[in-house]
Amino acid sequence: MAGTGRRKARGAVTEESVPSDAAAPVKANTVNTAKTAAPNLVVLGPEDLAGGAVIDGDGAATTLPAVGPESAAPVAGLTARVASATFERDGYKHLIKAAEAVYSYPANGTRLSLPAQKMLNFMIHLAGSQNFANKLYRLPKRVVRGNHKGNERIFDALKEIFDSSLVVIGPFRGRRSRAELRILSSYVRPEEEEDSDAADIHFQFTDAFLEIQRSSQLWAKLSGPAMVKVTSTYALKLYEIGMQRYQMDYPSLELDIDTLRKLMNVPEGAYKDFGILRTRTIDRAIAEVNQLAPFRVSMPEDKMKRKGRKIEAVTLEFLAKDEEEAAETYLERERHSAGRRARRIGKVDTVAPADPVESGLADLGPLPDADDVTALWAAVLHALKGKVPAPLLAELEPERVEEAPQGGRRLVLKARNAAVADTARMNHWPSLKSALSSLTAGMIEDVAFEVAARKPKAAKAASPEA
């Protein structure tokens, strides 16, 4: 799920307030905010995302308060605190990325490759878990390696990040600023690159990049397993924006075409005609994101702004999926990537699923996160209607998916008490197991039960001595 923000109604967006979400009050698991009146759509213009000097901090119209002296100790923003708590709980299953970084784009008309973008997300999350401290970080290669066995692509992506700059718009020392920032100040590439996953990637961010991240108040919460399965740079950027917006009170985003091109990292000079831009990048990215993300993104025709026959601006809408759609998204992410594009466009040949034992556990990918487990359980409940008593199912809750001692994977369910666990195990274990195996094509083929811990009773007050 993404960290979200609720915004007060406001009119046209000024240069100093882009992106406006980055300075808005936020709603996170530990932060409560009251609902506000419906605002106008936030509109980003090309002048808001134009490249500038190293720091363009002309904030004459800004209303942000000044911060303390530069010598004061840095204060962690909400993004840094959320990143730290998330990393401690989930490691790299969820990645926290500041909204300012989500809405950034490469400077000088260049763009990062897909492996470099994914690696940068892991790097930002790692730094955020330590309050974006100015230090040399160590990222395990196994986190970013994926299915690739060699190290060449890893260090090539790292060098690509080192050679790149980002245009970031956000608060900088009390003012809304436009910054063109080098991302990394240094990185280490060993002379003898070992193939072992035990090795680490060493890197250090620049001071200015860290400061903007550290002061961030709004973030996106990316799913690591979903992000690594995205196959295009356009879809990855759209996924990041959607994860930052889809749980907001007003998740629509209006963008002029030039801004949309920059945010999606479309190369300069490519796809100048909107029709070609749409078919080659936008529509394909929307289709892939809708297949893998917990939300649906659309670009309604009736909300496009035209000047004559020319499209000048579009509206992107990010809406959370319902339970059945979320369950199907989970199952799609668990399927093998082969055939995913065919399933996306509706051209699928039915084949018998591979035996998970023969295909090997290495093909199963990372264990599902909490959101995916909830979606899987929703699909199981739908499949078991009329087969298992509803009152019994209501006493069970999904806990996690884990590696089974005998091999394969199993779903762990938490029962309200021992009697519920015994009844489910003795009378309905085959039905639960069959539904799980069928829904996941054999990737999760067992179920286990745990009894919820009882709350300790309050001790009786000791009687006073005579």
N, C-alpha and C positions, 0 to 999 in steps of 0.2 A: 504494500500500500504506500501511497505517496504522502509526504508531509504536505499540508495544504494551508491556504490562507483565505481569510474572508476580508473583502475589501469594502470600504465605504464608497458611496456613490461619488463619482467625480466626473468632470467633463473631459475636454480634450487633454491628451497626454502631452506634457512638455518634454523637451530634450532631457531635462534633469531628472525626469521620473521614469525613465525607461530602463529595464522593464519594471513596471509599477509593482508587480508582485514581490519583487525582491525587498521592498521596503514596507510591505504590508504587514499588519498583525497576522500571526500564524495560528493555525490550529493543529496541534500534534497530540499524541497520546497523553502527554502530560500538561498540555496547555489548553484551556477552555476559552472560547470567545463567544460573544453573543451574536446572533444573526443580525444582519443589517439590510437596509433597503437595497433593491436591485440596482446595480450601477450600469452605466453605459459600458459597451464593450471596450476593452483596452485596444487601442490602435497603435501599432508601431509603424513608423514611417522610415523611408530610406535615410533621411538625414539623421535619424536617431541611431542608426547602426553604421554610420560612415566611419572609416578609419581616421585616426587622429594622431596627435603627438604621443609621446610616452605617457603623459598624464595630461588630459584636458580637463581641468577642474574648475572651469568658469561657472560658478554656481550662484550667480547674482539673484536668480529667482527662486533659489532653493529655500525650503522651509525647515530643512533638517537642522537640529541643534548642533552646535559645535561640540567636538569631543575634547577630552583632556589633552594635556601636552604629549608630544610624541614620546617623551621619555617615560610616560606612564606604562605600567605593565599591561599587555594586551588582554582584553576582556573577551571571553569566548561568547560568540553569538549562539543563537538557538541551533543553527545548523551544526556547529561543532559539537555541541552537547548531545544532540540527537545521534550524530555519527559515532561518538564515543560509546553511548549506551547500546546502539545497534551492533557495533563491532563486538562488544563484550558478550552480547547475547547470541548473535547469529554469525559472527565471523564475516565471510564473504558471500553468504547467501543473499543478503540484502546490502545494497550499496547506497550510501547517502551522498548526494551531489548537490552543491549549492545552486540555487536558481540562477545566480549570476553566471555560473559556468554552463548551465543548461542553455541559456540564451546567448552564449558567446559564439563566435565564429572565427575561423582562421583569418589572420591578417594577410594583406598583399595578394588577395585572390587565390591563395593556395588552399589546400584542405588536407586533413589527416586521413590516412587510409583507415579502413575498417578495423584491422588489428590494432593500430595505434590508438584509435578512439576507445576501443574496449579496454586496452591496457591503461589508458589515462584515467578511466573511470575507477579501476581498481586502485590506482595510485592515489587519486584524490580521496577515496574512501579511507585508505590506510592513514593518510595524513590527517584527515578529519577526526579519526579515532583518537588522535593525540593532540587535539586542539590546534592543528595546523602549526605545530612547533617548527621553528627553523632548524632543521637537523637533517642528517643523512638517514634516509629511510631504507629499510630492507623488506623487499616484497618477494615471497617465495615464487620461484619459477612455475611450480606446479599450479599456482592460482591462475596464471595467464596463459599457460601452455596449451590447454585444451587438448585436442586430438593430435597436435603436431609433435613429432618426436625430436626434431632438431632445435637448436638454439638460435640458428641464424635469423629466423624471422622475428624472434623475441628481441634480439638486440638491434635489428634493423628498425623495428617499430620504436624502440627506445631512442635511437638516434634521430628518427623522424620527429619525435616529440621534442627532443632537445633543439633541433634546428627550426622549430616552429614558434610562431607568436599567435596570441589570441586577442581579439577585440572583445573586451568585457565592459559592460555598462552596469554600474552599481555604486553603492556608497563607498567613499574613500575619504577617511579622516573628516567625516561630518558633512561631506558634499557629494551630491550625485555627480559622478564623473565617468568619462569615457576613457578607457585605458587600453593601450596596445602593449601587451605584456609578453615578455619571454616566459615560457612555462618553467623550464628547468634551468638551474644554474650549473649543474654538473650531474654526471652519471659515470658509473664504473663499468668498463667492459674488459673482462679478463682476457689475457693473451691466449690462454688455452681454455676454450669453452667446453666444459664438460656437459654430457647429456644427462647427467644425474639431476633428478628433481630436487635433490637436497640443497643445491646451490641457490643463492639469492640474487635478486636484482637490487643494486644500490643506486639511489638517486636522491637529488635534493632540489626542491622547488625554489624559485626566486622569491625575494622578500615581498615584492609588490603583489605577486600572485597569491601568496599565503595571506597577506593582510586583507585582501578583498574576500577571500574564502572565509577567513576567521570572523569577519564582521557580519557575515550573511545571517539573515533571519528567516529565510524560506528555502525549502529544499525539495528535491525529488527523491523518493525512495525506490530505487530500481531493484528488480529481481535479478540476481546474478544468473541463475539457470535460464531465465528468459532472454536476458541480454546477450549471452554468449551464442544463442541460436539465431539471432538476427543476422541476415546475410547481405545487407546493403547499407551503405553509409546514410542514405536518405531515410530508410526505415528506422535506423538506430536513432537518428536525431528526432524524428517524429515520435518515437517511443519515449524518449527522455522528456520531451515537452508534454506529452500526454500524461506520463506518470507524475509530473509536477502539477498538472491542472485538473485531472479528471474527478477529483473529490472536492474541488472547490464549489462554493455555492453557485457560481456562475462560470462554468468551465469552457465557455466559448472564447475564441481568440480571433480577432479580425486583423488581417495582415495585408499590406499592399504587396504586389507581386515581387518587387525588388527585395523587400524584407524577407519574404518567404524563401526566395532563392538563397539569400545569405544564411538564414537560419538552418536550411536543409543542406548547406554546403554544396550547392550546385556550382560547378566551375564557371568562372567568368566567361561570357561569350557563348556558352553552350545553351541550346534549347531556347533561343530567343523568342520564338513563337509560343504563346501560352498553351495552345493545343498540344504541341509537341512536348513542352515541359510537363504538362499534365499526364500524358500517356506514358512518357518515358520515366518519370520520377515520382510524381505525386500519387497517382492512382496505384502504382505498384507498391509504393511505400505504405499507403493506407491498407491495401490488401494484406500485406505481410504483418503489419502491426495488429490488425484485427484478428489475425490467426493466432498470435502469441501473447497478446497483452490482456490484462483484466478489464479493459475498456474497449469501446468501439469509437473510432474516429470517422467523421464524415465531413464532406465539403458541400453543403447544400447549394444547388443551382440557384434557388430563389434568393439567396443571400449574397450572391456575387454582385459586386459593384462594377458597372460598365460606363464607359464613355464612348458612345457610338457602339461600334462592334468590339471595341477593345476592353478586355477584362482588366480592371485597375486594382481590385482588392477582392479577397475571398475571406470566408469565415470557416474556421475549423472548429468542430464541436466534438468534445471528448465526454462520452457518457459511460458510466459503469455498466458492466454486463450483469444480467440476471443470473440466478443460480445455475440454470441449465447451460447457458452460454459459458459461464465460468468453468463448469465441469468439463465441457467439450474442449475449452482452451487448455485445461490441465492435461487432458488425454492427448491432445495434439503435441504438446511439449514433450510428453513421455514417449511418443512414437519416434521411430528413426527418422532422421532428416531426409533420407532418400524417399522421394515421392511427395515431400511436403508441398512443393510448388504445384505439382499435379493436383493434389487435394485442394489447394487454394483456388485453382481455376476450374475445378470440377472435372478434371480428366484423370480418373483413377481406375486402374485395372485391379480387380479383386484378386489378391493372392493370399495363400495360407500364411499366417503369422509364423515367424521363425521361432524355433524352440529356444527359450531364453537360456537353457542350460548349454545347448550347443553353441549359441551365439556368444556366450561368455558374459560375465558380469561387467566387464569393462565397457560394453556397449550400452549399459543402462543409464549412464550419465550420473550427474550429482543427485543426491537424495532430495526429494521434494521439500519445499519450505512449508511453513505453517499455512499460508494462504492456499497453496496447492492441495494440501491434505484436506482442508475444509471443503474445497471444491470437489475432490474425489469422493468424500463421504456423502455429499449431496447427490452425486450420481449413483452411489450405491443405494441410498435410501429410495431413489426413484426406481431402481431396478428391482428392489425387494418388496415393492408394494404388493400386498396380498399373499406374500410368501412367508414373511416373518411378522409376528404381531407388532403393530405400531407402538403399543405401550412399552414393549421391551426395547424397541429401537430408540424410543425417546429417552431411555435410561442409559444410553451409550453415547459417548462423545469421542471424536477422533483426537488422538494424542500426537502421533508421529508415524512416519514410515522409517523402518530401520532394516539393517541387514539381518537376515535370519541366521541362527547358528548353523542350520543344516544347509545353508546356501540360499540364494535368492533374496527376496525382500518380503516383508510382511507389514501390515497395517496394525498398529497398536491402538486398541480402543480402551477408554477409561469407563468402567462400570461404576454406577452409583454405590453399589454395595456388593458383597460377596455372593449373595443369592442371585443377583442379576448376572454376574459374571459366570457362575456355574450353569445357569439356565441357558445362556447364550452359547457357552462352550459345548454343553452336552446335547442340546437339541437343534441348534441353528448354525453351528460352525461350518458344516458343508455348504449351506446356502450362501453364507457370507464369503467363504473362500471362492466359490464358483463365480459369484458376481464380481469380485475383485479381479480374478484372473481373466474373466471375459472383458471387463471394461479396460484393462490395461494391457491386453494382448499377452498375458502371461508374465509381465514384468513385476507385478505384485501378486503373489499367488498364495498368501497365507494371512491369517489374522490371529492376533493374540489379545488377551484381556488383562487389564490391570484394575485394581480396586482403588477408588479415590480415597485418599487419606482422610481419616476422620478428624474433625476439629477437636482439640483437647477441651475437656470440660473445665469450667472455672473451679479452682480449688475452694473448698469451704473455708470460711474464716475461722481461725483457731479461737477457741473460747478463752476469755481472759483468765489469768491465774487467780486463784483465791487469795 
